[in-house]
Structures are given as C-alpha cells and as structure tokens.
C-alpha cells in the first residue's frame, strides 16, 4: 500500500476504535443503571413487605405505652408479644423500648423518650407540621 491509500484505512480504524469504545462505555452505563433500578425495586419490595409488620408493631407499642401511662400492670404475654414485635422497629426505637421494658420501675421520662422516637419514626410530626402549614396558608 502507498501512503495516500493508508490514510483512509487509518481514519476508518480510528473511527471504528472510537465507536467501539463509546459502545462499551454506553453498555457499562446501561448495565449500572439497570442494576441500580433493580436494587431500588428490591428495596421498595422489602419496604412494602415490612410495612404491615411495622404498623402492627407500632400499634402494640402505642397500646403498651398507654397502659404504662395509666400504671396498669402488663401481663407477661403482652411483654413477650411486644419484644417479638420490636424486631420490626428501627434500631433506635427498639433499643429505647427494650430499655423501658427491662427497667424495674419505668419512669415517665423513659416512656416519653419511646413515644417521641415512635412519633419521629412514624413521621406523624412531619404530617402535623405539613398540615399546620397548609391550614395557615388557607387563612
């Protein structure tokens, strides 16, 4: 081959190399995006499956806190149910609840701590705040 015939071949080879590199990069980006979407979908599926159990645990904790506020004795079966339900609660709330249950004489401060963590975790405070802002906006 002569030098003038070599130039189009080099240009074609360079274009092919750039095209192959771009195809590879696009394929890697697409695979990563698909993996992230699958991970997000799995995370949402887990959250949906956990929601009924977590709501049931919230209900049991609220009932127990109300009984503790009224100084009613708690039967061992209630405590057992509450401990097993605490598995579905977030770590900080579960720890505070178990500390409260293990205390010999639970005080109102410990009950308030569990109640505030429960409210924060269930986002009731955020809902109340948002509703308050909406009602002020309407005035």
C-alpha positions as CSV (number, residue, x, y, z in Angstrom):
1,X,0.0,0.0,0.0
2,X,1.1,3.5,-0.6
3,X,0.9,6.4,1.9
4,X,-2.2,8.0,0.3
5,X,-4.1,4.7,0.4
6,X,-3.1,4.2,4.1
7,X,-4.7,7.4,5.3
8,X,-8.4,6.4,4.7
9,X,-7.7,3.0,6.4
10,X,-6.2,4.7,9.5
11,X,-9.1,7.1,9.7
12,X,-11.6,4.2,9.3
13,X,-9.7,2.2,12.0
14,X,-9.7,5.2,14.3
15,X,-13.4,5.8,13.8
16,X,-14.0,2.1,14.5
17,X,-11.9,2.2,17.7
18,X,-13.8,5.3,18.9
19,X,-17.1,3.7,18.1
20,X,-16.2,0.5,19.9
21,X,-15.0,2.5,23.0
22,X,-18.3,4.5,23.0
23,X,-20.4,1.4,22.7
24,X,-18.5,-0.2,25.6
25,X,-19.0,2.9,27.8
26,X,-22.7,3.1,26.9
27,X,-23.1,-0.6,27.7
28,X,-21.4,-0.3,31.1
29,X,-23.6,2.8,32.0
30,X,-26.7,0.9,30.9
31,X,-25.8,-2.1,33.0
32,X,-25.1,0.0,36.0
33,X,-28.3,1.9,35.6
34,X,-30.3,-1.4,35.3
35,X,-28.5,-2.7,38.4
36,X,-29.4,0.4,40.4
37,X,-33.1,0.2,39.2
38,X,-33.2,-3.5,40.3
39,X,-31.7,-2.6,43.7
40,X,-34.2,0.2,44.1
41,X,-37.1,-2.1,43.1
42,X,-35.9,-4.7,45.6
43,X,-35.6,-2.1,48.3
44,X,-39.2,-0.9,47.7
45,X,-40.5,-4.5,47.7
46,X,-38.9,-5.1,51.0
47,X,-40.4,-1.9,52.4
48,X,-43.8,-2.9,51.2
49,X,-43.5,-6.3,52.8
50,X,-42.3,-4.9,56.1
51,X,-44.9,-2.2,56.3
52,X,-47.8,-4.3,57.7
53,X,-45.5,-5.8,60.4
54,X,-44.0,-2.5,61.3
55,X,-47.5,-0.9,61.6
56,X,-48.6,-3.8,63.8
57,X,-45.5,-3.2,66.0
58,X,-46.4,0.5,66.2
59,X,-49.9,-0.4,67.3
60,X,-48.6,-2.8,70.0
61,X,-46.1,-0.2,71.3
62,X,-48.8,2.5,71.5
63,X,-51.2,0.3,73.4
64,X,-48.4,-0.7,75.8
65,X,-47.3,3.0,76.3
66,X,-50.9,3.9,77.1
67,X,-51.2,1.2,79.7
68,X,-47.9,2.1,81.2
69,X,-49.0,5.8,81.4
70,X,-52.1,4.6,83.3
71,X,-49.8,2.5,85.6
72,X,-51.7,-0.7,84.6
73,X,-49.8,-3.9,85.2
74,X,-48.6,-5.6,82.0
75,X,-49.1,-9.3,81.7
76,X,-46.1,-11.4,80.6
77,X,-47.8,-12.4,77.4
78,X,-48.1,-8.7,76.4
79,X,-44.4,-8.1,77.1
80,X,-43.5,-11.2,75.1
81,X,-45.6,-10.0,72.2
82,X,-44.0,-6.6,72.4
83,X,-40.5,-7.9,72.4
84,X,-41.2,-10.1,69.3
85,X,-42.9,-7.1,67.6
86,X,-39.9,-4.9,68.4
87,X,-37.9,-6.9,65.8
88,X,-39.7,-4.9,63.1
89,X,-38.9,-1.5,64.6
90,X,-35.9,0.7,63.7
91,X,-32.8,0.1,65.9
92,X,-33.0,3.3,68.0
93,X,-36.7,2.8,68.8
94,X,-36.2,-0.9,69.5
95,X,-33.3,-0.1,71.9
96,X,-35.3,2.5,73.8
97,X,-38.3,0.3,74.0
98,X,-36.3,-2.7,75.4
99,X,-34.6,-0.4,77.9
100,X,-38.0,0.7,79.0
101,X,-39.3,-2.8,79.3
102,X,-36.2,-4.0,81.2
103,X,-36.4,-1.2,83.7
104,X,-37.5,-2.2,87.2
105,X,-39.6,0.9,87.6
106,X,-40.2,2.6,84.3
107,X,-40.5,6.4,84.7
108,X,-42.5,8.8,82.6
109,X,-39.2,10.2,81.1
110,X,-38.4,6.8,79.6
111,X,-42.0,6.5,78.3
112,X,-41.7,10.0,76.7
113,X,-38.5,9.0,75.1
114,X,-40.0,6.0,73.4
115,X,-43.1,8.0,72.5
116,X,-41.0,10.7,70.8
117,X,-39.0,8.1,68.9
118,X,-42.2,6.4,67.8
119,X,-43.6,9.7,66.6
120,X,-40.4,10.6,64.8
121,X,-40.2,7.2,63.1
122,X,-43.8,7.2,62.0
123,X,-43.5,10.7,60.6
124,X,-46.6,11.9,62.5
125,X,-44.7,15.0,63.5
126,X,-43.9,15.8,59.8
127,X,-47.5,15.2,58.8
128,X,-48.8,17.5,61.6
129,X,-46.3,20.2,60.6
130,X,-47.3,20.0,57.0
131,X,-51.0,20.1,57.8
132,X,-50.3,23.1,60.1
133,X,-48.5,24.9,57.2
134,X,-51.4,24.2,54.9
135,X,-54.0,25.4,57.3
136,X,-52.0,28.6,57.8
137,X,-51.7,29.1,54.1
138,X,-55.5,28.9,53.7
139,X,-56.1,31.6,56.4
